Amino acid sequence: MTIENTAISRRRPPELIPGYKLSTLVGKGGMGEVHKAVQLSLGRTVAVKLLAAELAQDQSFVTRFEKEAAALATLSHPHIVAIVDKGKADKTYYLVMEFVDGPSLREVMRSPSFEMAEALKLAFDVCKAIDYAHGRGVIHRDLKPENILIDAQAGGIPKVSDFGLASFMENGPSKFHLTETHVSMGTQAYMAPEQRVDAKSADHRADVFSLGVILYELLVGELPVGHFDPPSQRRSGVDPRLDAIVERCLKPAPAERYQKVSELLAALLPLIPATLSHAPKKATRLERIKRSIQRALRTTTRVAEIAVVLVALGFLGMGWLRSRSPPKVVSLAAALAPELEPEATATFTARVSQGEDGRRVHLGAGPDRLSVMVAGRTVTESGGHLTFAPPSSKGTVGRALIDLTDQDGDQVDLEAQVSAAPAKLGAWGRLRAWALGHHSRPRTALILQGTPGRYAAVILDGNGPARLTWAFGERRGEMTGPTTTGRTKVELEVDRDGELRAFLSSGPDRRQLAEPISLGKGWRKFFGKAPTPEIACLEGACEVSGLQYVLHRDPPPAPPADPPPEVAKVVTPRKPVHSATVKRAPVRTKKPAPHPAPKRRSPRHR
């Protein structure tokens, strides 16, 4: 499948750029569009990149567009897209590059026929291109599969494109140093940690991190999110020696990565098939001495193993070696997803109380005996101090689930003192593990376990930062916190509002591990049932003490109080009054008004 077959079919006016006839839109990004075009003077097919009209009014974007042209003009390499011309027509800024007739690396990776040998060869060629760019003072800063094109006409070789976010080292042109301080630039999934915080301070080692992400994705088919598992553990057929190479590229601190891409090339070269490899680069004296020592140690180890096999007469000797082989790294999800199948049941000292406000369990103190289901590595308890047995031929994973029934509550709290450390090995075990390239990853997990495959856990990693991980059916995720050392107090809680939180404390300092996860008031449905406490130990030496588990239950609402009884009105009887003691007021009667005397008639009326 080619880019043209998957491109958006939209045309620009063919006469937009003098000397070039635009035909098909083949790509669109944040800075503008890329068109397939014909250079009229030579009749050859080229790619024309146009700066978006709204961005052409901003001088900072114009300068950044010109910076890409300056970066490409500085570079001339078989695995980097070549520049042909640049200019401005009316108000349109354009950049002319060679046209790569083929798909992007992203499309190639999705092909079912994509093979491991091809992946290594492509990664090797891309590293050569970036090593050359760094030597010319150019840092790409936006490496991802979409920006790597496969030239089908040239035999399927990769070509790095899109230097729109490139920066120059100290020997580059000063007028193009545009990135502001504390500004993040690039594609989030492929950016180095320091580039996400401050792109201006990120140097060429940020490209080394991006190359590590691309290499991991080529090998596994997924991005290395959070605390990822080694490639050889995720996909069969991957050479285990690639694990250390990818791990070093993806170190959070730049000083711990490969300091130059040439060092990464030297590490990849022995792993590329002979038919695809190139002439090896001359190793330094220190590298030659290191390789000689490793070859001598590997030879000595193999001779010793053969001698043991001969002395033990074959079968017994092979069984002895297998029982002492370093354990295989197991992911936490693979360990916790299946239902716990107890291989033994232990009884530990505890104090268990049940009240109206819920159930409380304190391991190691009290008169009660608590049943614990154990699977994998055995676990012992003494005074509330739990210790897992060392890894053995039986496995590297141990799980201990506290058996609690009849649980109901609105809020759950789980806390314990937890530590994870590498298992103690003798001198021979350490030498053999180093020579064979095995790396121990001790991890201890404090878990709220629901139905199989549904849990929330805090993981302490002896070789990395602490993590909060959860799996509730389709809803799952992981957040990374600070790096812890030694014994650490871990708290995992879900409050009555359904907020899932985790805390770490070492001494007086208590800090939240990550952002809270909102499950809502009906949070128990995510676990499938009321969660129970569980402890898991993966590789290494794991110790847990002071475990306390509380399942709160809100008290039932008090019945409404009866109204106070109505107080009868007390009528005080009036005291009888004796008639002899009453002095009556005299009764006065009103005299009737006298009738008026009849009028006497006047004599004249007689």
QUIHUGI-V319810 format. One record per residue. N is the residue number from 0. RES is the residue in three letters. PSI is psi in degrees with one decimal (* if undefined). Layout:
# QUIHUGI-V319810
n=N res=RES psi=PSI
n=N res=RES psi=PSI
This chain:
# QUIHUGI-V319810
n=0 res=MET psi=130.4
n=1 res=THR psi=167.4
n=2 res=ILE psi=-39.8
n=3 res=GLU psi=-35.1
n=4 res=ASN psi=-25.6
n=5 res=THR psi=5.3
n=6 res=ALA psi=166.5
n=7 res=ILE psi=128.4
n=8 res=SER psi=91.0
n=9 res=ARG psi=136.0
n=10 res=ARG psi=149.3
n=11 res=ARG psi=160.0
n=12 res=PRO psi=127.1
n=13 res=PRO psi=-24.5
n=14 res=GLU psi=15.4
n=15 res=LEU psi=-42.2
n=16 res=ILE psi=119.7
n=17 res=PRO psi=132.8
n=18 res=GLY psi=-3.3
n=19 res=TYR psi=141.5
n=20 res=LYS psi=110.7
n=21 res=LEU psi=143.1
n=22 res=SER psi=-63.6
n=23 res=THR psi=140.6
n=24 res=LEU psi=122.3
n=25 res=VAL psi=-7.0
n=26 res=GLY psi=155.7
n=27 res=LYS psi=132.7
n=28 res=GLY psi=-166.6
n=29 res=GLY psi=-27.1
n=30 res=MET psi=-26.5
n=31 res=GLY psi=-149.3
n=32 res=GLU psi=155.7
n=33 res=VAL psi=126.5
n=34 res=HIS psi=144.3
n=35 res=LYS psi=133.9
n=36 res=ALA psi=172.1
n=37 res=VAL psi=128.3
n=38 res=GLN psi=111.1
n=39 res=LEU psi=-33.0
n=40 res=SER psi=-33.4
n=41 res=LEU psi=-10.6
n=42 res=GLY psi=23.6
n=43 res=ARG psi=156.6
n=44 res=THR psi=133.3
n=45 res=VAL psi=172.4
n=46 res=ALA psi=127.5
n=47 res=VAL psi=121.4
n=48 res=LYS psi=125.3
n=49 res=LEU psi=131.1
n=50 res=LEU psi=134.2
n=51 res=ALA psi=141.7
n=52 res=ALA psi=-39.3
n=53 res=GLU psi=-26.2
n=54 res=LEU psi=-23.5
n=55 res=ALA psi=-16.2
n=56 res=GLN psi=-8.1
n=57 res=ASP psi=118.2
n=58 res=GLN psi=-29.6
n=59 res=SER psi=-38.1
n=60 res=PHE psi=-34.4
n=61 res=VAL psi=-44.8
n=62 res=THR psi=-38.5
n=63 res=ARG psi=-36.7
n=64 res=PHE psi=-41.5
n=65 res=GLU psi=-29.6
n=66 res=LYS psi=-37.9
n=67 res=GLU psi=-41.8
n=68 res=ALA psi=-41.4
n=69 res=ALA psi=-38.8
n=70 res=ALA psi=-45.2
n=71 res=LEU psi=-34.6
n=72 res=ALA psi=-27.2
n=73 res=THR psi=-22.6
n=74 res=LEU psi=140.7
n=75 res=SER psi=97.1
n=76 res=HIS psi=145.1
n=77 res=PRO psi=-22.8
n=78 res=HIS psi=22.0
n=79 res=ILE psi=133.2
n=80 res=VAL psi=131.2
n=81 res=ALA psi=147.5
n=82 res=ILE psi=143.9
n=83 res=VAL psi=-45.5
n=84 res=ASP psi=163.5
n=85 res=LYS psi=158.8
n=86 res=GLY psi=-168.3
n=87 res=LYS psi=127.8
n=88 res=ALA psi=113.6
n=89 res=ASP psi=-113.9
n=90 res=LYS psi=14.5
n=91 res=THR psi=120.4
n=92 res=TYR psi=135.6
n=93 res=TYR psi=155.8
n=94 res=LEU psi=125.1
n=95 res=VAL psi=127.4
n=96 res=MET psi=168.0
n=97 res=GLU psi=146.3
n=98 res=PHE psi=122.1
n=99 res=VAL psi=111.8
n=100 res=ASP psi=91.2
n=101 res=GLY psi=174.1
n=102 res=PRO psi=171.6
n=103 res=SER psi=166.0
n=104 res=LEU psi=-31.3
n=105 res=ARG psi=-43.1
n=106 res=GLU psi=-36.2
n=107 res=VAL psi=-38.9
n=108 res=MET psi=-28.6
n=109 res=ARG psi=-6.9
n=110 res=SER psi=134.7
n=111 res=PRO psi=-23.2
n=112 res=SER psi=6.8
n=113 res=PHE psi=124.9
n=114 res=GLU psi=159.4
n=115 res=MET psi=-41.4
n=116 res=ALA psi=-39.2
n=117 res=GLU psi=-37.0
n=118 res=ALA psi=-44.9
n=119 res=LEU psi=-39.9
n=120 res=LYS psi=-42.7
n=121 res=LEU psi=-44.2
n=122 res=ALA psi=-39.1
n=123 res=PHE psi=-44.0
n=124 res=ASP psi=-38.7
n=125 res=VAL psi=-41.1
n=126 res=CYS psi=-37.8
n=127 res=LYS psi=-40.3
n=128 res=ALA psi=-44.1
n=129 res=ILE psi=-35.9
n=130 res=ASP psi=-40.7
n=131 res=TYR psi=-43.0
n=132 res=ALA psi=-42.2
n=133 res=HIS psi=-37.6
n=134 res=GLY psi=-24.0
n=135 res=ARG psi=8.0
n=136 res=GLY psi=17.3
n=137 res=VAL psi=128.4
n=138 res=ILE psi=126.6
n=139 res=HIS psi=-53.3
n=140 res=ARG psi=2.1
n=141 res=ASP psi=45.4
n=142 res=LEU psi=127.7
n=143 res=LYS psi=161.6
n=144 res=PRO psi=-30.2
n=145 res=GLU psi=-23.9
n=146 res=ASN psi=13.5
n=147 res=ILE psi=114.2
n=148 res=LEU psi=144.8
n=149 res=ILE psi=114.9
n=150 res=ASP psi=100.8
n=151 res=ALA psi=-37.1
n=152 res=GLN psi=-24.6
n=153 res=ALA psi=15.5
n=154 res=GLY psi=20.4
n=155 res=GLY psi=29.2
n=156 res=ILE psi=146.8
n=157 res=PRO psi=150.1
n=158 res=LYS psi=125.4
n=159 res=VAL psi=133.1
n=160 res=SER psi=-176.6
n=161 res=ASP psi=77.0
n=162 res=PHE psi=29.6
n=163 res=GLY psi=-24.7
n=164 res=LEU psi=15.2
n=165 res=ALA psi=153.5
n=166 res=SER psi=162.8
n=167 res=PHE psi=145.6
n=168 res=MET psi=-174.5
n=169 res=GLU psi=-26.2
n=170 res=ASN psi=6.2
n=171 res=GLY psi=173.4
n=172 res=PRO psi=126.1
n=173 res=SER psi=-25.7
n=174 res=LYS psi=-12.3
n=175 res=PHE psi=10.8
n=176 res=HIS psi=85.6
n=177 res=LEU psi=-25.4
n=178 res=THR psi=130.1
n=179 res=GLU psi=158.1
n=180 res=THR psi=144.7
n=181 res=HIS psi=35.6
n=182 res=VAL psi=130.9
n=183 res=SER psi=129.2
n=184 res=MET psi=140.8
n=185 res=GLY psi=-166.2
n=186 res=THR psi=124.1
n=187 res=GLN psi=-46.1
n=188 res=ALA psi=-20.1
n=189 res=TYR psi=4.1
n=190 res=MET psi=143.7
n=191 res=ALA psi=153.7
n=192 res=PRO psi=-41.2
n=193 res=GLU psi=-26.8
n=194 res=GLN psi=-30.9
n=195 res=ARG psi=-30.1
n=196 res=VAL psi=-46.4
n=197 res=ASP psi=98.9
n=198 res=ALA psi=-28.9
n=199 res=LYS psi=-35.5
n=200 res=SER psi=-11.1
n=201 res=ALA psi=132.4
n=202 res=ASP psi=-161.1
n=203 res=HIS psi=-18.2
n=204 res=ARG psi=-15.2
n=205 res=ALA psi=-35.3
n=206 res=ASP psi=-32.8
n=207 res=VAL psi=-40.3
n=208 res=PHE psi=-45.9
n=209 res=SER psi=-39.0
n=210 res=LEU psi=-35.6
n=211 res=GLY psi=-39.9
n=212 res=VAL psi=-44.8
n=213 res=ILE psi=-42.2
n=214 res=LEU psi=-43.1
n=215 res=TYR psi=-43.1
n=216 res=GLU psi=-35.7
n=217 res=LEU psi=-38.0
n=218 res=LEU psi=-38.7
n=219 res=VAL psi=-32.8
n=220 res=GLY psi=5.4
n=221 res=GLU psi=161.9
n=222 res=LEU psi=146.5
n=223 res=PRO psi=85.0
n=224 res=VAL psi=134.3
n=225 res=GLY psi=-138.5
n=226 res=HIS psi=88.6
n=227 res=PHE psi=158.3
n=228 res=ASP psi=152.4
n=229 res=PRO psi=149.8
n=230 res=PRO psi=-39.1
n=231 res=SER psi=-19.8
n=232 res=GLN psi=-16.7
n=233 res=ARG psi=-24.5
n=234 res=ARG psi=127.8
n=235 res=SER psi=148.0
n=236 res=GLY psi=-8.0
n=237 res=VAL psi=130.8
n=238 res=ASP psi=124.7
n=239 res=PRO psi=-22.1
n=240 res=ARG psi=-19.1
n=241 res=LEU psi=-20.1
n=242 res=ASP psi=-48.2
n=243 res=ALA psi=-34.9
n=244 res=ILE psi=-47.9
n=245 res=VAL psi=-42.3
n=246 res=GLU psi=-40.0
n=247 res=ARG psi=-37.2
n=248 res=CYS psi=-34.5
n=249 res=LEU psi=19.5
n=250 res=LYS psi=135.8
n=251 res=PRO psi=-36.1
n=252 res=ALA psi=128.3
n=253 res=PRO psi=-33.7
n=254 res=ALA psi=-17.8
n=255 res=GLU psi=-7.4
n=256 res=ARG psi=-179.9
n=257 res=TYR psi=131.4
n=258 res=GLN psi=-18.0
n=259 res=LYS psi=150.4
n=260 res=VAL psi=-26.2
n=261 res=SER psi=-32.5
n=262 res=GLU psi=-38.5
n=263 res=LEU psi=-39.9
n=264 res=LEU psi=-41.4
n=265 res=ALA psi=-34.3
n=266 res=ALA psi=-34.2
n=267 res=LEU psi=-28.0
n=268 res=LEU psi=-46.7
n=269 res=PRO psi=-15.5
n=270 res=LEU psi=-8.8
n=271 res=ILE psi=134.5
n=272 res=PRO psi=148.5
n=273 res=ALA psi=-32.8
n=274 res=THR psi=-16.2
n=275 res=LEU psi=-8.6
n=276 res=SER psi=163.1
n=277 res=HIS psi=178.0
n=278 res=ALA psi=127.6
n=279 res=PRO psi=147.8
n=280 res=LYS psi=141.9
n=281 res=LYS psi=126.2
n=282 res=ALA psi=153.0
n=283 res=THR psi=169.3
n=284 res=ARG psi=-40.8
n=285 res=LEU psi=-40.1
n=286 res=GLU psi=-38.6
n=287 res=ARG psi=-39.6
n=288 res=ILE psi=-42.3
n=289 res=LYS psi=-43.9
n=290 res=ARG psi=-37.0
n=291 res=SER psi=-41.3
n=292 res=ILE psi=-43.6
n=293 res=GLN psi=-39.7
n=294 res=ARG psi=-41.0
n=295 res=ALA psi=-41.1
n=296 res=LEU psi=-41.2
n=297 res=ARG psi=-40.0
n=298 res=THR psi=-43.3
n=299 res=THR psi=-41.1
n=300 res=THR psi=-44.9
n=301 res=ARG psi=-41.0
n=302 res=VAL psi=-41.5
n=303 res=ALA psi=-41.1
n=304 res=GLU psi=-40.7
n=305 res=ILE psi=-38.6
n=306 res=ALA psi=-40.2
n=307 res=VAL psi=-40.9
n=308 res=VAL psi=-41.7
n=309 res=LEU psi=-42.1
n=310 res=VAL psi=-38.5
n=311 res=ALA psi=8.0
n=312 res=LEU psi=52.5
n=313 res=GLY psi=-94.0
n=314 res=PHE psi=-45.9
n=315 res=LEU psi=-37.3
n=316 res=GLY psi=-41.1
n=317 res=MET psi=-40.1
n=318 res=GLY psi=-38.2
n=319 res=TRP psi=-42.2
n=320 res=LEU psi=-41.5
n=321 res=ARG psi=-36.3
n=322 res=SER psi=-20.4
n=323 res=ARG psi=10.6
n=324 res=SER psi=141.5
n=325 res=PRO psi=141.7
n=326 res=PRO psi=151.7
n=327 res=LYS psi=137.9
n=328 res=VAL psi=130.5
n=329 res=VAL psi=135.7
n=330 res=SER psi=153.9
n=331 res=LEU psi=-40.9
n=332 res=ALA psi=-41.2
n=333 res=ALA psi=-27.7
n=334 res=ALA psi=-34.5
n=335 res=LEU psi=-19.6
n=336 res=ALA psi=-47.5
n=337 res=PRO psi=157.5
n=338 res=GLU psi=140.1
n=339 res=LEU psi=121.5
n=340 res=GLU psi=96.9
n=341 res=PRO psi=131.7
n=342 res=GLU psi=-18.1
n=343 res=ALA psi=160.7
n=344 res=THR psi=122.7
n=345 res=ALA psi=158.6
n=346 res=THR psi=121.2
n=347 res=PHE psi=154.8
n=348 res=THR psi=137.8
n=349 res=ALA psi=168.7
n=350 res=ARG psi=117.0
n=351 res=VAL psi=125.7
n=352 res=SER psi=141.4
n=353 res=GLN psi=122.8
n=354 res=GLY psi=-174.7
n=355 res=GLU psi=-26.3
n=356 res=ASP psi=8.0
n=357 res=GLY psi=-162.5
n=358 res=ARG psi=139.9
n=359 res=ARG psi=133.0
n=360 res=VAL psi=125.7
n=361 res=HIS psi=110.7
n=362 res=LEU psi=133.5
n=363 res=GLY psi=2.1
n=364 res=ALA psi=128.2
n=365 res=GLY psi=175.0
n=366 res=PRO psi=-5.8
n=367 res=ASP psi=162.4
n=368 res=ARG psi=129.0
n=369 res=LEU psi=132.8
n=370 res=SER psi=131.0
n=371 res=VAL psi=127.0
n=372 res=MET psi=128.0
n=373 res=VAL psi=136.7
n=374 res=ALA psi=146.5
n=375 res=GLY psi=-128.6
n=376 res=ARG psi=137.1
n=377 res=THR psi=157.5
n=378 res=VAL psi=140.1
n=379 res=THR psi=155.5
n=380 res=GLU psi=136.5
n=381 res=SER psi=110.3
n=382 res=GLY psi=36.5
n=383 res=GLY psi=6.0
n=384 res=HIS psi=112.4
n=385 res=LEU psi=134.0
n=386 res=THR psi=128.8
n=387 res=PHE psi=143.0
n=388 res=ALA psi=152.6
n=389 res=PRO psi=156.1
n=390 res=PRO psi=146.8
n=391 res=SER psi=-169.7
n=392 res=SER psi=-18.9
n=393 res=LYS psi=-20.7
n=394 res=GLY psi=172.5
n=395 res=THR psi=-3.8
n=396 res=VAL psi=135.2
n=397 res=GLY psi=138.6
n=398 res=ARG psi=139.3
n=399 res=ALA psi=114.8
n=400 res=LEU psi=122.1
n=401 res=ILE psi=126.3
n=402 res=ASP psi=101.0
n=403 res=LEU psi=138.0
n=404 res=THR psi=171.2
n=405 res=ASP psi=55.5
n=406 res=GLN psi=141.8
n=407 res=ASP psi=133.7
n=408 res=GLY psi=167.5
n=409 res=ASP psi=-9.1
n=410 res=GLN psi=138.8
n=411 res=VAL psi=139.0
n=412 res=ASP psi=133.1
n=413 res=LEU psi=128.9
n=414 res=GLU psi=153.3
n=415 res=ALA psi=159.6
n=416 res=GLN psi=123.2
n=417 res=VAL psi=145.2
n=418 res=SER psi=149.1
n=419 res=ALA psi=129.4
n=420 res=ALA psi=155.2
n=421 res=PRO psi=145.4
n=422 res=ALA psi=143.9
n=423 res=LYS psi=123.5
n=424 res=LEU psi=151.9
n=425 res=GLY psi=178.3
n=426 res=ALA psi=-41.7
n=427 res=TRP psi=-40.9
n=428 res=GLY psi=-41.3
n=429 res=ARG psi=-41.8
n=430 res=LEU psi=-42.3
n=431 res=ARG psi=-40.9
n=432 res=ALA psi=-40.4
n=433 res=TRP psi=-43.6
n=434 res=ALA psi=-35.0
n=435 res=LEU psi=-2.2
n=436 res=GLY psi=23.2
n=437 res=HIS psi=139.0
n=438 res=HIS psi=126.8
n=439 res=SER psi=140.3
n=440 res=ARG psi=80.0
n=441 res=PRO psi=133.0
n=442 res=ARG psi=137.9
n=443 res=THR psi=135.3
n=444 res=ALA psi=134.1
n=445 res=LEU psi=122.0
n=446 res=ILE psi=142.0
n=447 res=LEU psi=107.4
n=448 res=GLN psi=126.1
n=449 res=GLY psi=-136.8
n=450 res=THR psi=163.6
n=451 res=PRO psi=130.1
n=452 res=GLY psi=-0.9
n=453 res=ARG psi=115.8
n=454 res=TYR psi=164.9
n=455 res=ALA psi=135.1
n=456 res=ALA psi=147.2
n=457 res=VAL psi=125.6
n=458 res=ILE psi=126.6
n=459 res=LEU psi=122.3
n=460 res=ASP psi=123.8
n=461 res=GLY psi=-16.1
n=462 res=ASN psi=12.6
n=463 res=GLY psi=-168.4
n=464 res=PRO psi=159.5
n=465 res=ALA psi=155.4
n=466 res=ARG psi=147.3
n=467 res=LEU psi=119.9
n=468 res=THR psi=148.4
n=469 res=TRP psi=152.9
n=470 res=ALA psi=111.0
n=471 res=PHE psi=72.5
n=472 res=GLY psi=-122.3
n=473 res=GLU psi=-20.1
n=474 res=ARG psi=111.8
n=475 res=ARG psi=159.6
n=476 res=GLY psi=-176.4
n=477 res=GLU psi=139.3
n=478 res=MET psi=139.6
n=479 res=THR psi=138.0
n=480 res=GLY psi=-158.5
n=481 res=PRO psi=161.4
n=482 res=THR psi=133.6
n=483 res=THR psi=152.7
n=484 res=THR psi=142.8
n=485 res=GLY psi=-159.7
n=486 res=ARG psi=130.8
n=487 res=THR psi=138.6
n=488 res=LYS psi=127.5
n=489 res=VAL psi=133.2
n=490 res=GLU psi=133.4
n=491 res=LEU psi=123.4
n=492 res=GLU psi=155.2
n=493 res=VAL psi=118.9
n=494 res=ASP psi=178.3
n=495 res=ARG psi=-17.5
n=496 res=ASP psi=0.0
n=497 res=GLY psi=23.8
n=498 res=GLU psi=116.7
n=499 res=LEU psi=121.8
n=500 res=ARG psi=155.2
n=501 res=ALA psi=142.6
n=502 res=PHE psi=150.4
n=503 res=LEU psi=143.3
n=504 res=SER psi=136.8
n=505 res=SER psi=103.9
n=506 res=GLY psi=-138.1
n=507 res=PRO psi=-11.4
n=508 res=ASP psi=123.8
n=509 res=ARG psi=123.4
n=510 res=ARG psi=150.0
n=511 res=GLN psi=133.6
n=512 res=LEU psi=-42.3
n=513 res=ALA psi=-177.6
n=514 res=GLU psi=145.1
n=515 res=PRO psi=152.7
n=516 res=ILE psi=122.2
n=517 res=SER psi=115.4
n=518 res=LEU psi=-16.2
n=519 res=GLY psi=168.6
n=520 res=LYS psi=-28.5
n=521 res=GLY psi=42.6
n=522 res=TRP psi=-23.7
n=523 res=ARG psi=-24.4
n=524 res=LYS psi=-24.8
n=525 res=PHE psi=-33.6
n=526 res=PHE psi=-18.0
n=527 res=GLY psi=-20.7
n=528 res=LYS psi=174.2
n=529 res=ALA psi=124.2
n=530 res=PRO psi=149.8
n=531 res=THR psi=151.0
n=532 res=PRO psi=140.6
n=533 res=GLU psi=150.8
n=534 res=ILE psi=135.5
n=535 res=ALA psi=144.1
n=536 res=CYS psi=121.5
n=537 res=LEU psi=112.1
n=538 res=GLU psi=178.3
n=539 res=GLY psi=-167.1
n=540 res=ALA psi=125.9
n=541 res=CYS psi=135.2
n=542 res=GLU psi=140.9
n=543 res=VAL psi=136.1
n=544 res=SER psi=163.1
n=545 res=GLY psi=35.0
n=546 res=LEU psi=128.3
n=547 res=GLN psi=136.7
n=548 res=TYR psi=127.8
n=549 res=VAL psi=126.5
n=550 res=LEU psi=100.7
n=551 res=HIS psi=149.6
n=552 res=ARG psi=125.5
n=553 res=ASP psi=135.0
n=554 res=PRO psi=148.6
n=555 res=PRO psi=148.5
n=556 res=PRO psi=140.4
n=557 res=ALA psi=141.4
n=558 res=PRO psi=150.8
n=559 res=PRO psi=139.1
n=560 res=ALA psi=141.4
n=561 res=ASP psi=142.6
n=562 res=PRO psi=147.9
n=563 res=PRO psi=142.2
n=564 res=PRO psi=142.0
n=565 res=GLU psi=128.6
n=566 res=VAL psi=121.3
n=567 res=ALA psi=137.0
n=568 res=LYS psi=121.9
n=569 res=VAL psi=120.9
n=570 res=VAL psi=116.5
n=571 res=THR psi=120.6
n=572 res=PRO psi=139.0
n=573 res=ARG psi=142.7
n=574 res=LYS psi=129.6
n=575 res=PRO psi=140.5
n=576 res=VAL psi=124.6
n=577 res=HIS psi=141.2
n=578 res=SER psi=-26.3
n=579 res=ALA psi=-23.5
n=580 res=THR psi=-5.6
n=581 res=VAL psi=126.1
n=582 res=LYS psi=112.4
n=583 res=ARG psi=140.8
n=584 res=ALA psi=142.6
n=585 res=PRO psi=139.1
n=586 res=VAL psi=122.7
n=587 res=ARG psi=128.4
n=588 res=THR psi=139.2
n=589 res=LYS psi=125.7
n=590 res=LYS psi=140.2
n=591 res=PRO psi=146.1
n=592 res=ALA psi=136.9
n=593 res=PRO psi=144.7
n=594 res=HIS psi=143.7
n=595 res=PRO psi=145.0
n=596 res=ALA psi=143.9
n=597 res=PRO psi=143.0
n=598 res=LYS psi=142.3
n=599 res=ARG psi=135.6
n=600 res=ARG psi=148.2
n=601 res=SER psi=148.2
n=602 res=PRO psi=-27.5
n=603 res=ARG psi=-13.6
n=604 res=HIS psi=-6.9
n=605 res=ARG psi=*
